[in-house]
Amino acid sequence: MSSVTNWAGNVRFASELQRPRSVEELQELVAAAEKVRVLGTGHSFNRIADSTGTLVSVQDLPATVEVGERGVTVSAGLRYGEITAALQAQGLALHNLGSLPHISVAGACSTGTHGSGDGNGPLADAVSAITFVDARGELVTLTRDDEDFAGSIVSLGALGVTVSMTLDVQPSYQISQVVYDGLPVERLGSDFAEVMGSAYSVSAFTDWVDPDVMVWRKSRDLSEPAPEWLGARLADGPRHPIKVMPADYATQQGGVPGPWNERLPHFRLEFTPSNGDELQSEYFVPRERAAEAFEVLRALGNQFAPVIQVSEVRTIAADELWLSPSQGRDTVALHFTWIQDEAAVRPVVAAIEEGLASLDVRPHWGKVFAADAATLAERYPKVKDFIELAAKYDPAGKFRNEYLDTFLPRG
């Protein structure tokens, strides 16, 4: 057991980390504990996983990647890069991946992590079944046919400790990744549908001050890319999302076809993408309000220029998971990577949220945000239902912590 920090190093957890090696050991630990929280791979940037009681990891539970009739059932603590390699070896694939293959399946799904693509829902949208340890230490399994299912996947750790998930699979496919430099920032708004619909998965990188935008296109169409497109030009070499950073850790670009699991992430599993010396925020607005959001951010660009490293724009298809940022609407995700100076970042975050407030903006649960409980309940319409669901499986609040008491308080 040892005290740990999150990946970015800005949160030191209050409790030592417990690492049970079997599901039975985990059940006993949960049943005996007064308070429990789960830590995944630590890629959240706030205190969502912190606990004054027992802090537990499921990474040492037996590793499972089993393909069955419902899809692939995987151990909750496995990283995406580990399960995707196993699936690729069997000729299978997932619908999408996040930018980092280093994140755990349960942690990513429980906080609403996503990739990009007009037709792609978040990572959690692929889950067809979940098994977790509830507050009594009992195993609970829910499937898409169950009434509680839609509230149980993006759960913020409030229902219990997830031990496995079953994910939809499809036949393996190839992806060709190309980068375009110099897209005029005005065209990101005026030609938004064409930009984001130009490939299976598209990411646009900007700082909202530079007049040029860099666009990463991950396509299932393996044809030769055009040398020019919408005023942008094909990159003359590999790129990192942050222009000044070396591209060594990025996945293969230049239009070279490769397996889905080696192209959909931005970074390679075998490398750590950065030293974690950063903070992150992310905001979600309805897709049809994208151009309005861009105008707000461009107007604020000079204000947050001293603290921004890069901003990424992606699209997400609507889903019906209660606390998902894309619940009920096709969505534009506005991601910000900041320098690691929370005192300097906080006023900028508040300004962004104020500027986007009229666009029904939703913050990412696992990143730095300023919204209070009342605002979150307004922007996430299923919050009340979720709080009631969490109380059903955890009536005494064993899995609650200061974060949940602040942002999702019980009545």
C-alpha positions as MATLAB code, in Angstrom:
seq = 'MSSVTNWAGNVRFASELQRPRSVEELQELVAAAEKVRVLGTGHSFNRIADSTGTLVSVQDLPATVEVGERGVTVSAGLRYGEITAALQAQGLALHNLGSLPHISVAGACSTGTHGSGDGNGPLADAVSAITFVDARGELVTLTRDDEDFAGSIVSLGALGVTVSMTLDVQPSYQISQVVYDGLPVERLGSDFAEVMGSAYSVSAFTDWVDPDVMVWRKSRDLSEPAPEWLGARLADGPRHPIKVMPADYATQQGGVPGPWNERLPHFRLEFTPSNGDELQSEYFVPRERAAEAFEVLRALGNQFAPVIQVSEVRTIAADELWLSPSQGRDTVALHFTWIQDEAAVRPVVAAIEEGLASLDVRPHWGKVFAADAATLAERYPKVKDFIELAAKYDPAGKFRNEYLDTFLPRG';
ca = [
       0.000    0.000    0.000;
       1.221    3.483   -0.798;
      -0.049    7.031   -1.121;
      -0.461    8.053   -4.762;
      -1.154   11.043   -6.993;
      -3.161   11.334  -10.170;
      -1.374   11.232  -13.538;
      -0.967   15.011  -13.691;
       0.374   15.204  -10.140;
      -2.026   17.989   -9.121;
      -4.019   15.704   -6.769;
      -2.477   13.687   -3.935;
      -5.038   11.235   -2.656;
      -5.872   11.247    1.023;
      -5.775    7.473    1.491;
      -3.376    4.658    0.740;
      -4.242    2.565   -2.294;
      -5.622   -0.949   -1.752;
      -5.051   -3.421   -4.606;
      -7.169   -6.577   -4.157;
      -6.073   -9.509   -6.329;
      -9.424  -11.278   -6.618;
     -13.070  -10.302   -6.918;
     -13.792  -12.092   -3.644;
     -11.117  -10.063   -1.857;
     -12.606   -6.892   -3.340;
     -16.089   -7.850   -2.138;
     -14.828   -8.401    1.398;
     -12.949   -5.109    1.361;
     -16.007   -3.144    0.170;
     -18.374   -4.832    2.618;
     -16.114   -4.009    5.571;
     -15.271   -0.417    4.598;
     -17.107    2.655    5.836;
     -16.159    4.719    2.755;
     -14.818    3.531   -0.625;
     -13.686    5.210   -3.836;
     -12.091    3.667   -6.923;
      -8.993    4.951   -8.698;
      -8.480    3.978  -12.330;
      -5.387    5.123  -14.189;
      -5.608    8.552  -12.573;
      -6.331   10.569  -15.719;
      -8.870   12.834  -14.022;
      -7.816   16.333  -13.042;
     -10.014   16.940  -10.003;
     -10.816   15.079   -6.782;
     -13.510   12.828   -8.272;
     -11.662    9.669   -7.128;
     -10.460   10.901   -3.738;
     -11.596    9.372   -0.469;
     -10.996    9.826    3.235;
     -11.813    6.133    3.574;
     -10.643    3.239    1.411;
      -9.114    3.995   -1.980;
      -9.137    0.901   -4.187;
      -7.677   -0.096   -7.552;
      -9.022   -2.974   -9.672;
      -5.927   -3.185  -11.861;
      -4.623   -6.282  -10.063;
      -7.812   -8.294  -10.526;
      -7.406  -11.249  -12.927;
      -7.102   -9.980  -16.501;
      -9.970  -11.085  -18.737;
     -10.645  -10.509  -22.437;
     -13.361  -12.980  -23.428;
     -15.318  -12.785  -26.676;
     -18.888  -14.093  -26.458;
     -22.322  -13.663  -28.020;
     -22.860  -10.217  -26.460;
     -19.409   -8.865  -27.371;
     -16.138   -8.857  -25.466;
     -16.158   -9.016  -21.664;
     -13.117   -7.320  -20.159;
     -11.702   -6.721  -16.699;
     -12.488   -3.200  -15.579;
      -8.891   -2.325  -14.730;
      -7.424   -3.190  -18.118;
      -6.221   -0.318  -20.286;
      -7.767    0.215  -23.686;
      -4.446   -0.422  -25.394;
      -4.310   -3.869  -23.815;
      -7.799   -5.016  -24.812;
      -7.644   -3.520  -28.306;
      -4.438   -5.403  -29.107;
      -6.123   -8.624  -27.991;
      -9.191   -7.867  -30.111;
      -7.121   -6.995  -33.162;
      -5.325  -10.324  -32.833;
      -8.759  -11.993  -33.146;
      -9.832   -9.862  -36.125;
     -12.206   -7.745  -34.042;
     -12.544   -4.050  -33.217;
     -14.355   -1.448  -31.113;
     -16.288    1.425  -32.682;
     -13.936    4.128  -31.415;
     -11.130    5.007  -29.015;
     -10.007    8.007  -27.010;
      -6.814    9.900  -27.723;
      -4.920    7.917  -25.050;
      -4.768    4.095  -25.085;
      -3.321    4.263  -21.548;
      -6.664    4.793  -19.784;
      -8.637    2.030  -18.072;
     -11.913    0.784  -19.491;
     -14.005    1.361  -16.361;
     -12.443    4.720  -15.539;
     -12.933    6.044  -19.058;
     -16.527    4.891  -19.331;
     -17.510    6.048  -15.836;
     -16.475    9.653  -16.591;
     -17.840    9.946  -20.150;
     -14.542    9.772  -22.053;
     -14.959    9.828  -25.830;
     -13.180    9.828  -29.148;
     -14.375   11.697  -32.214;
     -16.589   11.171  -35.240;
     -19.966   12.429  -36.398;
     -21.420    8.933  -36.162;
     -19.523    7.735  -33.086;
     -20.947    7.782  -29.581;
     -18.685    7.999  -26.515;
     -16.675    4.990  -25.353;
     -19.373    4.114  -22.818;
     -21.935    3.783  -25.619;
     -20.294    0.460  -26.583;
     -21.052   -1.087  -23.162;
     -23.796   -3.720  -23.285;
     -23.352   -5.099  -19.735;
     -21.661   -4.114  -16.493;
     -20.848   -6.022  -13.290;
     -20.026   -4.100  -10.110;
     -19.680   -4.642   -6.381;
     -22.405   -2.720   -4.542;
     -22.262   -1.241   -1.040;
     -23.120   -4.599    0.571;
     -20.215   -6.279   -1.176;
     -22.592   -8.117   -3.517;
     -22.068   -8.509   -7.268;
     -24.642   -6.779   -9.476;
     -24.899   -7.300  -13.241;
     -26.955   -4.999  -15.463;
     -27.537   -5.275  -19.209;
     -29.102   -2.976  -21.802;
     -32.455   -4.637  -21.130;
     -32.444   -3.511  -17.481;
     -34.249   -0.383  -16.317;
     -31.213    0.872  -14.364;
     -28.690    0.307  -17.143;
     -28.660    3.801  -18.712;
     -27.707    5.326  -15.371;
     -25.088    2.740  -14.442;
     -22.302    3.247  -17.023;
     -21.277    6.915  -16.742;
     -21.596    6.531  -12.983;
     -18.695    8.568  -11.512;
     -18.053    5.653   -9.151;
     -21.258    6.378   -7.231;
     -22.980    2.988   -7.615;
     -20.127    0.665   -6.705;
     -16.820   -0.801   -7.857;
     -16.930   -2.020  -11.454;
     -15.182   -5.353  -12.024;
     -16.065   -6.061  -15.666;
     -17.776   -4.625  -18.721;
     -19.028   -6.185  -21.940;
     -18.390   -4.114  -25.060;
     -19.866   -4.290  -28.551;
     -17.404   -5.479  -31.184;
     -17.271   -5.462  -34.976;
     -14.899   -6.839  -37.618;
     -11.447   -5.280  -37.605;
     -10.870   -2.372  -39.984;
      -8.016   -0.273  -41.307;
      -7.521    3.441  -40.722;
      -5.448    5.965  -42.652;
      -4.413    9.033  -40.639;
      -3.447   12.303  -42.327;
      -2.779   15.755  -40.921;
      -3.552   19.073  -42.573;
      -1.827   22.312  -41.569;
      -3.128   25.820  -41.992;
      -6.909   25.463  -42.072;
      -8.131   29.073  -41.694;
      -9.785   29.310  -38.288;
     -12.816   31.029  -39.838;
     -13.495   27.935  -41.916;
     -13.700   25.769  -38.805;
     -16.996   27.554  -38.181;
     -18.227   28.300  -41.702;
     -17.400   24.806  -43.039;
     -17.833   22.895  -39.806;
     -19.946   20.078  -41.259;
     -17.450   19.491  -44.071;
     -14.437   19.590  -41.735;
     -15.797   17.190  -39.142;
     -17.483   14.947  -41.702;
     -14.333   14.554  -43.795;
     -13.277   11.285  -42.110;
     -14.418    8.597  -39.672;
     -12.765   10.475  -36.789;
     -11.635   14.112  -36.970;
      -9.819   16.362  -34.494;
      -9.085   20.056  -34.986;
      -6.315   21.681  -32.908;
      -6.068   25.411  -32.223;
      -5.267   27.922  -29.494;
      -8.087   30.272  -30.621;
      -5.548   33.024  -31.389;
      -3.454   31.551  -34.201;
      -5.298   32.061  -37.528;
      -4.357   28.531  -38.622;
      -5.907   25.280  -37.385;
      -4.315   21.810  -37.594;
      -6.720   19.000  -38.532;
      -6.132   15.270  -37.929;
      -8.295   13.045  -40.148;
      -8.597    9.321  -39.359;
     -10.341    7.695  -42.313;
     -11.651    4.240  -43.176;
     -11.379    5.372  -46.794;
      -7.784    4.461  -47.643;
      -7.596    6.461  -50.881;
      -4.807    8.991  -51.473;
      -5.505   12.286  -49.640;
      -5.686   15.557  -51.565;
      -2.592   17.787  -51.184;
      -4.851   20.783  -50.425;
      -8.232   20.958  -48.727;
     -10.370   23.933  -47.653;
      -7.330   26.206  -47.822;
      -5.215   23.802  -45.732;
      -2.222   21.817  -46.966;
      -1.156   18.250  -46.305;
       1.471   18.163  -43.533;
       5.010   17.556  -44.736;
       5.842   15.313  -41.771;
       4.443   13.882  -38.510;
       2.839   16.220  -36.015;
       2.139   16.381  -32.280;
      -1.138   18.046  -31.138;
       1.017   20.740  -29.501;
       2.954   22.194  -32.417;
       6.213   22.744  -30.523;
       6.347   19.163  -29.210;
       8.145   16.320  -31.042;
       5.869   13.829  -32.802;
       7.748   10.686  -31.690;
       4.915    9.506  -29.431;
       2.099   10.136  -31.935;
       0.449    7.319  -33.864;
       1.455    6.775  -37.518;
       0.423    9.593  -39.854;
       1.183   10.364  -43.506;
      -1.711    8.308  -44.880;
      -0.090    4.949  -44.089;
      -2.948    2.448  -43.525;
      -2.874    0.479  -40.305;
      -5.072   -1.349  -37.797;
      -7.802    0.687  -36.097;
      -6.191    0.303  -32.664;
      -2.917    1.824  -33.917;
      -4.517    4.855  -35.627;
      -7.621    5.965  -33.698;
      -5.651    7.033  -30.589;
      -3.432   10.090  -30.956;
      -0.617    8.458  -28.981;
       1.085    5.067  -28.960;
       0.589    2.714  -26.034;
       4.314    1.990  -25.686;
       5.085    5.656  -24.948;
       3.896    8.048  -22.273;
       2.529   10.981  -24.285;
       3.855   13.668  -21.937;
       5.088   14.091  -18.402;
       1.612   14.956  -17.175;
       2.620   18.507  -16.280;
      -0.741   19.950  -17.275;
      -4.371   20.519  -16.344;
      -7.351   19.835  -18.571;
     -10.901   21.131  -19.006;
     -13.533   20.113  -21.525;
     -16.914   21.516  -22.484;
     -19.751   20.090  -24.560;
     -22.297   22.086  -26.553;
     -25.026   20.987  -28.982;
     -23.581   20.384  -32.428;
     -25.792   23.023  -34.041;
     -24.311   25.681  -31.733;
     -20.709   24.984  -32.787;
     -20.125   28.194  -34.751;
     -21.482   30.292  -31.867;
     -19.165   28.530  -29.426;
     -16.164   29.176  -31.670;
     -16.954   32.901  -31.737;
     -17.024   32.949  -27.933;
     -13.669   31.177  -27.683;
     -11.987   33.354  -30.289;
     -13.153   36.435  -28.378;
     -11.607   34.987  -25.203;
      -8.423   33.788  -26.904;
      -6.132   36.556  -25.737;
      -7.393   36.138  -22.162;
      -6.416   32.486  -21.904;
      -3.375   32.617  -24.189;
      -0.935   32.729  -21.203;
      -2.223   29.415  -19.796;
      -3.232   27.307  -22.807;
      -1.132   24.605  -24.417;
      -3.684   23.489  -27.020;
      -7.423   23.171  -27.590;
      -9.033   20.264  -29.457;
     -12.420   20.229  -31.208;
     -14.209   16.913  -31.779;
     -17.751   15.667  -32.475;
     -19.736   12.968  -30.659;
     -22.984   11.286  -31.694;
     -25.906   11.429  -29.272;
     -26.411    8.644  -26.722;
     -28.878    7.931  -23.899;
     -26.566    7.335  -20.924;
     -27.796    9.576  -18.141;
     -24.632   11.458  -17.162;
     -22.956   11.303  -20.560;
     -21.947   14.740  -21.890;
     -23.576   13.777  -25.201;
     -26.787   12.445  -23.647;
     -29.757   13.299  -25.842;
     -27.926   15.407  -28.414;
     -25.266   15.348  -31.107;
     -22.390   17.191  -29.506;
     -19.279   19.269  -30.101;
     -16.493   18.705  -27.560;
     -14.194   21.641  -26.765;
     -11.107   20.385  -24.966;
      -8.400   22.514  -23.322;
      -4.952   21.470  -22.166;
      -3.609   24.086  -19.744;
      -0.322   24.679  -18.010;
      -0.274   23.247  -14.495;
      -1.086   26.420  -12.601;
      -4.560   26.066  -11.137;
      -4.634   29.578   -9.695;
      -4.044   31.007  -13.168;
      -6.362   28.551  -14.924;
      -9.411   28.916  -12.662;
     -10.388   32.482  -13.781;
     -10.046   31.427  -17.421;
     -12.253   28.380  -16.850;
     -14.888   30.598  -15.222;
     -14.765   33.002  -18.178;
     -15.236   30.160  -20.681;
     -18.209   28.774  -18.766;
     -19.784   32.209  -18.539;
     -19.264   32.802  -22.253;
     -20.760   29.439  -23.220;
     -23.588   29.464  -20.652;
     -26.284   30.467  -23.153;
     -25.305   27.489  -25.345;
     -26.383   24.921  -22.724;
     -22.771   23.933  -22.083;
     -21.897   20.828  -20.061;
     -18.501   20.401  -18.355;
     -16.555   17.134  -18.303;
     -16.981   15.373  -14.947;
     -13.310   14.435  -14.574;
     -11.632   17.710  -15.490;
     -11.281   21.237  -14.093;
     -14.569   23.160  -14.129;
     -16.324   25.936  -12.215;
     -20.018   24.950  -12.403;
     -21.949   24.356   -9.179;
     -24.504   21.658   -8.372;
     -27.498   23.725   -9.504;
     -25.913   24.433  -12.877;
     -24.951   20.796  -13.399;
     -28.497   19.668  -12.576;
     -29.807   22.104  -15.168;
     -27.360   21.104  -17.912;
     -27.507   17.339  -17.246;
     -31.269   16.671  -17.202;
     -31.002   13.174  -15.687;
     -29.088   14.233  -12.565;
     -32.050   13.784  -10.211;
     -32.747   10.314  -11.585;
     -29.090    9.393  -11.227;
     -28.909   10.510   -7.583;
     -31.942    8.326   -6.825;
     -30.352    5.386   -8.652;
     -27.105    5.741   -6.705;
     -29.077    5.761   -3.446;
     -30.753    2.507   -4.488;
     -27.428    0.655   -4.700;
     -25.668    2.663   -1.993;
     -28.307    3.850    0.511;
     -25.806    4.803    3.227;
     -23.508    6.743    0.881;
     -20.517    4.416    1.159;
     -19.266    5.457   -2.291;
     -19.895    9.144   -1.803;
     -17.061   11.632   -1.242;
     -16.615   15.391   -1.072;
     -16.788   15.666   -4.868;
     -20.182   13.918   -5.082;
     -21.518   15.767   -2.045;
     -20.558   19.056   -3.715;
     -21.705   18.464   -7.290;
     -24.382   15.750   -6.965;
     -25.791   16.297   -3.460;
     -28.577   14.142   -2.116;
     -31.762   15.988   -1.246;
];
